[in-house]
């Protein structure tokens, strides 16, 4: 329940990425994040993954739909 969930945001035109901490796995709801200046939201893809609290284990990644 205390695993950390992250998103990897990749702007395909600029070829830049940002790793964002979303929340703990046990928390419900949605998370918002403002894209960095200059990023085109139509060219951003996102994946999420989780790590154990101490970072010793990592999940497979999952594609996210950005709204």
mmCIF file of the N, C-alpha and C atoms, coordinates in Angstrom:
data_MODEL
# 
_entry.id   MODEL 
# 
loop_
_atom_site.group_PDB 
_atom_site.id 
_atom_site.type_symbol 
_atom_site.label_atom_id 
_atom_site.label_alt_id 
_atom_site.label_comp_id 
_atom_site.label_asym_id 
_atom_site.label_entity_id 
_atom_site.label_seq_id 
_atom_site.pdbx_PDB_ins_code 
_atom_site.Cartn_x 
_atom_site.Cartn_y 
_atom_site.Cartn_z 
_atom_site.occupancy 
_atom_site.B_iso_or_equiv 
_atom_site.pdbx_formal_charge 
_atom_site.auth_seq_id 
_atom_site.auth_comp_id 
_atom_site.auth_asym_id 
_atom_site.auth_atom_id 
_atom_site.pdbx_PDB_model_num 
ATOM 1   N N  . UNK A 1 1  ? 0.807  -1.210 0.000   1.00 0.00 ? 1  UNK A N  1 
ATOM 2   C CA . UNK A 1 1  ? 0.000  0.000  0.000   1.00 0.00 ? 1  UNK A CA 1 
ATOM 3   C C  . UNK A 1 1  ? 0.848  1.273  0.000   1.00 0.00 ? 1  UNK A C  1 
ATOM 4   N N  . UNK A 1 2  ? 2.095  1.187  0.450   1.00 0.00 ? 2  UNK A N  1 
ATOM 5   C CA . UNK A 1 2  ? 2.931  2.395  0.482   1.00 0.00 ? 2  UNK A CA 1 
ATOM 6   C C  . UNK A 1 2  ? 3.948  2.439  -0.660  1.00 0.00 ? 2  UNK A C  1 
ATOM 7   N N  . UNK A 1 3  ? 3.735  1.590  -1.686  1.00 0.00 ? 3  UNK A N  1 
ATOM 8   C CA . UNK A 1 3  ? 4.577  1.678  -2.884  1.00 0.00 ? 3  UNK A CA 1 
ATOM 9   C C  . UNK A 1 3  ? 4.411  3.065  -3.506  1.00 0.00 ? 3  UNK A C  1 
ATOM 10  N N  . UNK A 1 4  ? 5.464  3.585  -4.094  1.00 0.00 ? 4  UNK A N  1 
ATOM 11  C CA . UNK A 1 4  ? 5.419  4.902  -4.746  1.00 0.00 ? 4  UNK A CA 1 
ATOM 12  C C  . UNK A 1 4  ? 5.107  4.722  -6.223  1.00 0.00 ? 4  UNK A C  1 
ATOM 13  N N  . UNK A 1 5  ? 4.218  5.548  -6.765  1.00 0.00 ? 5  UNK A N  1 
ATOM 14  C CA . UNK A 1 5  ? 3.842  5.489  -8.172  1.00 0.00 ? 5  UNK A CA 1 
ATOM 15  C C  . UNK A 1 5  ? 4.401  6.728  -8.871  1.00 0.00 ? 5  UNK A C  1 
ATOM 16  N N  . UNK A 1 6  ? 5.021  6.501  -10.029 1.00 0.00 ? 6  UNK A N  1 
ATOM 17  C CA . UNK A 1 6  ? 5.654  7.570  -10.799 1.00 0.00 ? 6  UNK A CA 1 
ATOM 18  C C  . UNK A 1 6  ? 5.101  7.578  -12.220 1.00 0.00 ? 6  UNK A C  1 
ATOM 19  N N  . UNK A 1 7  ? 5.201  8.725  -12.878 1.00 0.00 ? 7  UNK A N  1 
ATOM 20  C CA . UNK A 1 7  ? 4.901  8.833  -14.302 1.00 0.00 ? 7  UNK A CA 1 
ATOM 21  C C  . UNK A 1 7  ? 6.149  9.319  -15.021 1.00 0.00 ? 7  UNK A C  1 
ATOM 22  N N  . UNK A 1 8  ? 6.381  8.780  -16.194 1.00 0.00 ? 8  UNK A N  1 
ATOM 23  C CA . UNK A 1 8  ? 7.438  9.266  -17.074 1.00 0.00 ? 8  UNK A CA 1 
ATOM 24  C C  . UNK A 1 8  ? 6.734  9.961  -18.230 1.00 0.00 ? 8  UNK A C  1 
ATOM 25  N N  . UNK A 1 9  ? 6.950  11.255 -18.373 1.00 0.00 ? 9  UNK A N  1 
ATOM 26  C CA . UNK A 1 9  ? 6.346  12.044 -19.441 1.00 0.00 ? 9  UNK A CA 1 
ATOM 27  C C  . UNK A 1 9  ? 7.417  12.302 -20.493 1.00 0.00 ? 9  UNK A C  1 
ATOM 28  N N  . UNK A 1 10 ? 7.093  12.010 -21.750 1.00 0.00 ? 10 UNK A N  1 
ATOM 29  C CA . UNK A 1 10 ? 8.054  12.179 -22.833 1.00 0.00 ? 10 UNK A CA 1 
ATOM 30  C C  . UNK A 1 10 ? 7.443  13.064 -23.904 1.00 0.00 ? 10 UNK A C  1 
ATOM 31  N N  . UNK A 1 11 ? 8.094  14.183 -24.203 1.00 0.00 ? 11 UNK A N  1 
ATOM 32  C CA . UNK A 1 11 ? 7.662  15.101 -25.261 1.00 0.00 ? 11 UNK A CA 1 
ATOM 33  C C  . UNK A 1 11 ? 8.412  14.685 -26.517 1.00 0.00 ? 11 UNK A C  1 
ATOM 34  N N  . UNK A 1 12 ? 7.678  14.120 -27.477 1.00 0.00 ? 12 UNK A N  1 
ATOM 35  C CA . UNK A 1 12 ? 8.313  13.467 -28.625 1.00 0.00 ? 12 UNK A CA 1 
ATOM 36  C C  . UNK A 1 12 ? 9.009  14.427 -29.576 1.00 0.00 ? 12 UNK A C  1 
ATOM 37  N N  . UNK A 1 13 ? 8.524  15.657 -29.728 1.00 0.00 ? 13 UNK A N  1 
ATOM 38  C CA . UNK A 1 13 ? 9.160  16.606 -30.648 1.00 0.00 ? 13 UNK A CA 1 
ATOM 39  C C  . UNK A 1 13 ? 10.463 17.143 -30.070 1.00 0.00 ? 13 UNK A C  1 
ATOM 40  N N  . UNK A 1 14 ? 10.443 17.481 -28.789 1.00 0.00 ? 14 UNK A N  1 
ATOM 41  C CA . UNK A 1 14 ? 11.635 18.029 -28.130 1.00 0.00 ? 14 UNK A CA 1 
ATOM 42  C C  . UNK A 1 14 ? 12.597 16.946 -27.668 1.00 0.00 ? 14 UNK A C  1 
ATOM 43  N N  . UNK A 1 15 ? 12.108 15.695 -27.609 1.00 0.00 ? 15 UNK A N  1 
ATOM 44  C CA . UNK A 1 15 ? 12.896 14.562 -27.107 1.00 0.00 ? 15 UNK A CA 1 
ATOM 45  C C  . UNK A 1 15 ? 13.366 14.824 -25.674 1.00 0.00 ? 15 UNK A C  1 
ATOM 46  N N  . UNK A 1 16 ? 12.426 15.279 -24.850 1.00 0.00 ? 16 UNK A N  1 
ATOM 47  C CA . UNK A 1 16 ? 12.715 15.539 -23.435 1.00 0.00 ? 16 UNK A CA 1 
ATOM 48  C C  . UNK A 1 16 ? 11.767 14.717 -22.582 1.00 0.00 ? 16 UNK A C  1 
ATOM 49  N N  . UNK A 1 17 ? 12.238 14.336 -21.402 1.00 0.00 ? 17 UNK A N  1 
ATOM 50  C CA . UNK A 1 17 ? 11.357 13.614 -20.496 1.00 0.00 ? 17 UNK A CA 1 
ATOM 51  C C  . UNK A 1 17 ? 11.448 14.170 -19.094 1.00 0.00 ? 17 UNK A C  1 
ATOM 52  N N  . UNK A 1 18 ? 10.413 13.863 -18.341 1.00 0.00 ? 18 UNK A N  1 
ATOM 53  C CA . UNK A 1 18 ? 10.335 14.299 -16.944 1.00 0.00 ? 18 UNK A CA 1 
ATOM 54  C C  . UNK A 1 18 ? 9.741  13.143 -16.159 1.00 0.00 ? 18 UNK A C  1 
ATOM 55  N N  . UNK A 1 19 ? 10.350 12.814 -15.031 1.00 0.00 ? 19 UNK A N  1 
ATOM 56  C CA . UNK A 1 19 ? 9.816  11.801 -14.137 1.00 0.00 ? 19 UNK A CA 1 
ATOM 57  C C  . UNK A 1 19 ? 9.106  12.531 -12.997 1.00 0.00 ? 19 UNK A C  1 
ATOM 58  N N  . UNK A 1 20 ? 7.833  12.160 -12.775 1.00 0.00 ? 20 UNK A N  1 
ATOM 59  C CA . UNK A 1 20 ? 6.990  12.844 -11.809 1.00 0.00 ? 20 UNK A CA 1 
ATOM 60  C C  . UNK A 1 20 ? 6.496  11.835 -10.770 1.00 0.00 ? 20 UNK A C  1 
ATOM 61  N N  . UNK A 1 21 ? 6.628  12.164 -9.488  1.00 0.00 ? 21 UNK A N  1 
ATOM 62  C CA . UNK A 1 21 ? 6.052  11.345 -8.438  1.00 0.00 ? 21 UNK A CA 1 
ATOM 63  C C  . UNK A 1 21 ? 4.560  11.628 -8.385  1.00 0.00 ? 21 UNK A C  1 
ATOM 64  N N  . UNK A 1 22 ? 3.742  10.573 -8.495  1.00 0.00 ? 22 UNK A N  1 
ATOM 65  C CA . UNK A 1 22 ? 2.300  10.759 -8.491  1.00 0.00 ? 22 UNK A CA 1 
ATOM 66  C C  . UNK A 1 22 ? 1.705  10.641 -7.088  1.00 0.00 ? 22 UNK A C  1 
ATOM 67  N N  . UNK A 1 23 ? 1.874  9.502  -6.459  1.00 0.00 ? 23 UNK A N  1 
ATOM 68  C CA . UNK A 1 23 ? 1.299  9.274  -5.132  1.00 0.00 ? 23 UNK A CA 1 
ATOM 69  C C  . UNK A 1 23 ? 1.702  7.898  -4.630  1.00 0.00 ? 23 UNK A C  1 
ATOM 70  N N  . UNK A 1 24 ? 1.238  7.558  -3.432  1.00 0.00 ? 24 UNK A N  1 
ATOM 71  C CA . UNK A 1 24 ? 1.402  6.196  -2.939  1.00 0.00 ? 24 UNK A CA 1 
ATOM 72  C C  . UNK A 1 24 ? 0.331  5.324  -3.578  1.00 0.00 ? 24 UNK A C  1 
ATOM 73  N N  . UNK A 1 25 ? 0.637  4.064  -3.789  1.00 0.00 ? 25 UNK A N  1 
ATOM 74  C CA . UNK A 1 25 ? -0.285 3.152  -4.459  1.00 0.00 ? 25 UNK A CA 1 
ATOM 75  C C  . UNK A 1 25 ? -1.626 3.061  -3.737  1.00 0.00 ? 25 UNK A C  1 
ATOM 76  N N  . UNK A 1 26 ? -1.669 3.113  -2.426  1.00 0.00 ? 26 UNK A N  1 
ATOM 77  C CA . UNK A 1 26 ? -2.906 2.959  -1.665  1.00 0.00 ? 26 UNK A CA 1 
ATOM 78  C C  . UNK A 1 26 ? -3.815 4.173  -1.690  1.00 0.00 ? 26 UNK A C  1 
ATOM 79  N N  . UNK A 1 27 ? -3.357 5.298  -2.223  1.00 0.00 ? 27 UNK A N  1 
ATOM 80  C CA . UNK A 1 27 ? -4.172 6.508  -2.271  1.00 0.00 ? 27 UNK A CA 1 
ATOM 81  C C  . UNK A 1 27 ? -5.048 6.481  -3.520  1.00 0.00 ? 27 UNK A C  1 
ATOM 82  N N  . UNK A 1 28 ? -6.284 6.947  -3.383  1.00 0.00 ? 28 UNK A N  1 
ATOM 83  C CA . UNK A 1 28 ? -7.168 6.996  -4.547  1.00 0.00 ? 28 UNK A CA 1 
ATOM 84  C C  . UNK A 1 28 ? -7.267 8.430  -5.065  1.00 0.00 ? 28 UNK A C  1 
ATOM 85  N N  . UNK A 1 29 ? -7.882 8.583  -6.233  1.00 0.00 ? 29 UNK A N  1 
ATOM 86  C CA . UNK A 1 29 ? -8.071 9.914  -6.802  1.00 0.00 ? 29 UNK A CA 1 
ATOM 87  C C  . UNK A 1 29 ? -7.257 10.106 -8.058  1.00 0.00 ? 29 UNK A C  1 
ATOM 88  N N  . UNK A 1 30 ? -7.188 11.341 -8.502  1.00 0.00 ? 30 UNK A N  1 
ATOM 89  C CA . UNK A 1 30 ? -6.421 11.666 -9.700  1.00 0.00 ? 30 UNK A CA 1 
ATOM 90  C C  . UNK A 1 30 ? -5.328 12.665 -9.337  1.00 0.00 ? 30 UNK A C  1 
ATOM 91  N N  . UNK A 1 31 ? -4.343 12.774 -10.202 1.00 0.00 ? 31 UNK A N  1 
ATOM 92  C CA . UNK A 1 31 ? -3.215 13.668 -9.974  1.00 0.00 ? 31 UNK A CA 1 
ATOM 93  C C  . UNK A 1 31 ? -3.049 14.561 -11.193 1.00 0.00 ? 31 UNK A C  1 
ATOM 94  N N  . UNK A 1 32 ? -2.818 15.846 -10.952 1.00 0.00 ? 32 UNK A N  1 
ATOM 95  C CA . UNK A 1 32 ? -2.562 16.790 -12.038 1.00 0.00 ? 32 UNK A CA 1 
ATOM 96  C C  . UNK A 1 32 ? -1.114 17.241 -11.971 1.00 0.00 ? 32 UNK A C  1 
ATOM 97  N N  . UNK A 1 33 ? -0.577 17.558 -13.149 1.00 0.00 ? 33 UNK A N  1 
ATOM 98  C CA . UNK A 1 33 ? 0.797  18.043 -13.231 1.00 0.00 ? 33 UNK A CA 1 
ATOM 99  C C  . UNK A 1 33 ? 0.886  19.009 -14.407 1.00 0.00 ? 33 UNK A C  1 
ATOM 100 N N  . UNK A 1 34 ? 1.435  20.174 -14.178 1.00 0.00 ? 34 UNK A N  1 
ATOM 101 C CA . UNK A 1 34 ? 1.618  21.160 -15.251 1.00 0.00 ? 34 UNK A CA 1 
ATOM 102 C C  . UNK A 1 34 ? 2.855  20.772 -16.063 1.00 0.00 ? 34 UNK A C  1 
ATOM 103 N N  . UNK A 1 35 ? 2.702  20.707 -17.372 1.00 0.00 ? 35 UNK A N  1 
ATOM 104 C CA . UNK A 1 35 ? 3.843  20.372 -18.229 1.00 0.00 ? 35 UNK A CA 1 
ATOM 105 C C  . UNK A 1 35 ? 4.863  21.502 -18.227 1.00 0.00 ? 35 UNK A C  1 
ATOM 106 N N  . UNK A 1 36 ? 6.129  21.166 -18.405 1.00 0.00 ? 36 UNK A N  1 
ATOM 107 C CA . UNK A 1 36 ? 7.147  22.204 -18.487 1.00 0.00 ? 36 UNK A CA 1 
ATOM 108 C C  . UNK A 1 36 ? 6.866  23.187 -19.623 1.00 0.00 ? 36 UNK A C  1 
ATOM 109 N N  . UNK A 1 37 ? 7.339  24.395 -19.450 1.00 0.00 ? 37 UNK A N  1 
ATOM 110 C CA . UNK A 1 37 ? 7.157  25.440 -20.452 1.00 0.00 ? 37 UNK A CA 1 
ATOM 111 C C  . UNK A 1 37 ? 7.734  24.993 -21.791 1.00 0.00 ? 37 UNK A C  1 
ATOM 112 N N  . UNK A 1 38 ? 6.979  25.227 -22.871 1.00 0.00 ? 38 UNK A N  1 
ATOM 113 C CA . UNK A 1 38 ? 7.432  24.883 -24.206 1.00 0.00 ? 38 UNK A CA 1 
ATOM 114 C C  . UNK A 1 38 ? 7.017  23.504 -24.683 1.00 0.00 ? 38 UNK A C  1 
ATOM 115 N N  . UNK A 1 39 ? 6.467  22.678 -23.787 1.00 0.00 ? 39 UNK A N  1 
ATOM 116 C CA . UNK A 1 39 ? 6.031  21.346 -24.183 1.00 0.00 ? 39 UNK A CA 1 
ATOM 117 C C  . UNK A 1 39 ? 4.676  21.436 -24.872 1.00 0.00 ? 39 UNK A C  1 
ATOM 118 N N  . UNK A 1 40 ? 4.500  20.675 -25.947 1.00 0.00 ? 40 UNK A N  1 
ATOM 119 C CA . UNK A 1 40 ? 3.242  20.590 -26.670 1.00 0.00 ? 40 UNK A CA 1 
ATOM 120 C C  . UNK A 1 40 ? 2.480  19.380 -26.121 1.00 0.00 ? 40 UNK A C  1 
ATOM 121 N N  . UNK A 1 41 ? 1.345  19.634 -25.460 1.00 0.00 ? 41 UNK A N  1 
ATOM 122 C CA . UNK A 1 41 ? 0.632  18.532 -24.819 1.00 0.00 ? 41 UNK A CA 1 
ATOM 123 C C  . UNK A 1 41 ? 0.139  17.476 -25.806 1.00 0.00 ? 41 UNK A C  1 
ATOM 124 N N  . UNK A 1 42 ? 0.000  17.833 -27.093 1.00 0.00 ? 42 UNK A N  1 
ATOM 125 C CA . UNK A 1 42 ? -0.421 16.840 -28.079 1.00 0.00 ? 42 UNK A CA 1 
ATOM 126 C C  . UNK A 1 42 ? 0.729  15.908 -28.472 1.00 0.00 ? 42 UNK A C  1 
ATOM 127 N N  . UNK A 1 43 ? 1.937  16.218 -28.021 1.00 0.00 ? 43 UNK A N  1 
ATOM 128 C CA . UNK A 1 43 ? 3.110  15.401 -28.349 1.00 0.00 ? 43 UNK A CA 1 
ATOM 129 C C  . UNK A 1 43 ? 3.725  14.748 -27.115 1.00 0.00 ? 43 UNK A C  1 
ATOM 130 N N  . UNK A 1 44 ? 2.916  14.629 -26.069 1.00 0.00 ? 44 UNK A N  1 
ATOM 131 C CA . UNK A 1 44 ? 3.409  14.025 -24.832 1.00 0.00 ? 44 UNK A CA 1 
ATOM 132 C C  . UNK A 1 44 ? 2.802  12.634 -24.676 1.00 0.00 ? 44 UNK A C  1 
ATOM 133 N N  . UNK A 1 45 ? 3.645  11.661 -24.412 1.00 0.00 ? 45 UNK A N  1 
ATOM 134 C CA . UNK A 1 45 ? 3.198  10.315 -24.055 1.00 0.00 ? 45 UNK A CA 1 
ATOM 135 C C  . UNK A 1 45 ? 3.626  10.060 -22.617 1.00 0.00 ? 45 UNK A C  1 
ATOM 136 N N  . UNK A 1 46 ? 2.881  9.190  -21.938 1.00 0.00 ? 46 UNK A N  1 
ATOM 137 C CA . UNK A 1 46 ? 3.155  8.966  -20.515 1.00 0.00 ? 46 UNK A CA 1 
ATOM 138 C C  . UNK A 1 46 ? 3.074  7.483  -20.182 1.00 0.00 ? 46 UNK A C  1 
ATOM 139 N N  . UNK A 1 47 ? 3.949  7.075  -19.301 1.00 0.00 ? 47 UNK A N  1 
ATOM 140 C CA . UNK A 1 47 ? 3.958  5.726  -18.765 1.00 0.00 ? 47 UNK A CA 1 
ATOM 141 C C  . UNK A 1 47 ? 4.062  5.838  -17.253 1.00 0.00 ? 47 UNK A C  1 
ATOM 142 N N  . UNK A 1 48 ? 3.518  4.862  -16.538 1.00 0.00 ? 48 UNK A N  1 
ATOM 143 C CA . UNK A 1 48 ? 3.663  4.874  -15.081 1.00 0.00 ? 48 UNK A CA 1 
ATOM 144 C C  . UNK A 1 48 ? 4.303  3.568  -14.630 1.00 0.00 ? 48 UNK A C  1 
ATOM 145 N N  . UNK A 1 49 ? 4.890  3.632  -13.451 1.00 0.00 ? 49 UNK A N  1 
ATOM 146 C CA . UNK A 1 49 ? 5.470  2.452  -12.822 1.00 0.00 ? 49 UNK A CA 1 
ATOM 147 C C  . UNK A 1 49 ? 5.473  2.688  -11.323 1.00 0.00 ? 49 UNK A C  1 
ATOM 148 N N  . UNK A 1 50 ? 5.655  1.636  -10.564 1.00 0.00 ? 50 UNK A N  1 
ATOM 149 C CA . UNK A 1 50 ? 5.688  1.737  -9.102  1.00 0.00 ? 50 UNK A CA 1 
ATOM 150 C C  . UNK A 1 50 ? 6.987  1.146  -8.581  1.00 0.00 ? 50 UNK A C  1 
ATOM 151 N N  . UNK A 1 51 ? 7.414  1.670  -7.446  1.00 0.00 ? 51 UNK A N  1 
ATOM 152 C CA . UNK A 1 51 ? 8.570  1.099  -6.751  1.00 0.00 ? 51 UNK A CA 1 
ATOM 153 C C  . UNK A 1 51 ? 8.149  0.784  -5.326  1.00 0.00 ? 51 UNK A C  1 
ATOM 154 N N  . UNK A 1 52 ? 8.825  -0.175 -4.730  1.00 0.00 ? 52 UNK A N  1 
ATOM 155 C CA . UNK A 1 52 ? 8.593  -0.427 -3.314  1.00 0.00 ? 52 UNK A CA 1 
ATOM 156 C C  . UNK A 1 52 ? 9.060  0.803  -2.530  1.00 0.00 ? 52 UNK A C  1 
ATOM 157 N N  . UNK A 1 53 ? 8.576  0.939  -1.318  1.00 0.00 ? 53 UNK A N  1 
ATOM 158 C CA . UNK A 1 53 ? 8.903  2.125  -0.516  1.00 0.00 ? 53 UNK A CA 1 
ATOM 159 C C  . UNK A 1 53 ? 10.404 2.379  -0.448  1.00 0.00 ? 53 UNK A C  1 
ATOM 160 N N  . UNK A 1 54 ? 11.197 1.317  -0.320  1.00 0.00 ? 54 UNK A N  1 
ATOM 161 C CA . UNK A 1 54 ? 12.657 1.493  -0.221  1.00 0.00 ? 54 UNK A CA 1 
ATOM 162 C C  . UNK A 1 54 ? 13.346 1.503  -1.583  1.00 0.00 ? 54 UNK A C  1 
ATOM 163 N N  . UNK A 1 55 ? 12.570 1.365  -2.679  1.00 0.00 ? 55 UNK A N  1 
ATOM 164 C CA . UNK A 1 55 ? 13.131 1.446  -4.023  1.00 0.00 ? 55 UNK A CA 1 
ATOM 165 C C  . UNK A 1 55 ? 13.824 0.187  -4.506  1.00 0.00 ? 55 UNK A C  1 
ATOM 166 N N  . UNK A 1 56 ? 13.739 -0.907 -3.759  1.00 0.00 ? 56 UNK A N  1 
ATOM 167 C CA . UNK A 1 56 ? 14.464 -2.116 -4.150  1.00 0.00 ? 56 UNK A CA 1 
ATOM 168 C C  . UNK A 1 56 ? 13.744 -2.942 -5.211  1.00 0.00 ? 56 UNK A C  1 
ATOM 169 N N  . UNK A 1 57 ? 12.430 -2.717 -5.406  1.00 0.00 ? 57 UNK A N  1 
ATOM 170 C CA . UNK A 1 57 ? 11.671 -3.445 -6.418  1.00 0.00 ? 57 UNK A CA 1 
ATOM 171 C C  . UNK A 1 57 ? 10.934 -2.449 -7.300  1.00 0.00 ? 57 UNK A C  1 
ATOM 172 N N  . UNK A 1 58 ? 10.835 -2.782 -8.608  1.00 0.00 ? 58 UNK A N  1 
ATOM 173 C CA . UNK A 1 58 ? 10.186 -1.896 -9.574  1.00 0.00 ? 58 UNK A CA 1 
ATOM 174 C C  . UNK A 1 58 ? 9.213  -2.721 -10.409 1.00 0.00 ? 58 UNK A C  1 
ATOM 175 N N  . UNK A 1 59 ? 8.037  -2.162 -10.672 1.00 0.00 ? 59 UNK A N  1 
ATOM 176 C CA . UNK A 1 59 ? 7.034  -2.840 -11.489 1.00 0.00 ? 59 UNK A CA 1 
ATOM 177 C C  . UNK A 1 59 ? 7.331  -2.654 -12.979 1.00 0.00 ? 59 UNK A C  1 
ATOM 178 N N  . UNK A 1 60 ? 6.623  -3.412 -13.799 1.00 0.00 ? 60 UNK A N  1 
ATOM 179 C CA . UNK A 1 60 ? 6.614  -3.123 -15.235 1.00 0.00 ? 60 UNK A CA 1 
ATOM 180 C C  . UNK A 1 60 ? 5.915  -1.788 -15.426 1.00 0.00 ? 60 UNK A C  1 
ATOM 181 N N  . UNK A 1 61 ? 6.137  -1.153 -16.574 1.00 0.00 ? 61 UNK A N  1 
ATOM 182 C CA . UNK A 1 61 ? 5.484  0.128  -16.842 1.00 0.00 ? 61 UNK A CA 1 
ATOM 183 C C  . UNK A 1 61 ? 4.156  -0.098 -17.562 1.00 0.00 ? 61 UNK A C  1 
ATOM 184 N N  . UNK A 1 62 ? 3.261  0.872  -17.424 1.00 0.00 ? 62 UNK A N  1 
ATOM 185 C CA . UNK A 1 62 ? 1.945  0.856  -18.073 1.00 0.00 ? 62 UNK A CA 1 
ATOM 186 C C  . UNK A 1 62 ? 1.759  2.185  -18.776 1.00 0.00 ? 62 UNK A C  1 
ATOM 187 N N  . UNK A 1 63 ? 1.164  2.153  -19.975 1.00 0.00 ? 63 UNK A N  1 
ATOM 188 C CA . UNK A 1 63 ? 0.866  3.360  -20.723 1.00 0.00 ? 63 UNK A CA 1 
ATOM 189 C C  . UNK A 1 63 ? -0.285 4.111  -20.049 1.00 0.00 ? 63 UNK A C  1 
ATOM 190 N N  . UNK A 1 64 ? -0.186 5.438  -19.958 1.00 0.00 ? 64 UNK A N  1 
ATOM 191 C CA . UNK A 1 64 ? -1.231 6.275  -19.384 1.00 0.00 ? 64 UNK A CA 1 
ATOM 192 C C  . UNK A 1 64 ? -1.916 7.087  -20.455 1.00 0.00 ? 64 UNK A C  1 
ATOM 193 N N  . UNK A 1 65 ? -3.197 7.298  -20.329 1.00 0.00 ? 65 UNK A N  1 
ATOM 194 C CA . UNK A 1 65 ? -3.933 8.197  -21.201 1.00 0.00 ? 65 UNK A CA 1 
ATOM 195 C C  . UNK A 1 65 ? -3.941 9.567  -20.526 1.00 0.00 ? 65 UNK A C  1 
ATOM 196 N N  . UNK A 1 66 ? -3.489 10.581 -21.242 1.00 0.00 ? 66 UNK A N  1 
ATOM 197 C CA . UNK A 1 66 ? -3.417 11.937 -20.682 1.00 0.00 ? 66 UNK A CA 1 
ATOM 198 C C  . UNK A 1 66 ? -4.700 12.681 -21.051 1.00 0.00 ? 66 UNK A C  1 
ATOM 199 N N  . UNK A 1 67 ? -5.323 13.254 -20.035 1.00 0.00 ? 67 UNK A N  1 
ATOM 200 C CA . UNK A 1 67 ? -6.547 14.040 -20.264 1.00 0.00 ? 67 UNK A CA 1 
ATOM 201 C C  . UNK A 1 67 ? -6.315 15.479 -19.941 1.00 0.00 ? 67 UNK A C  1 
# 
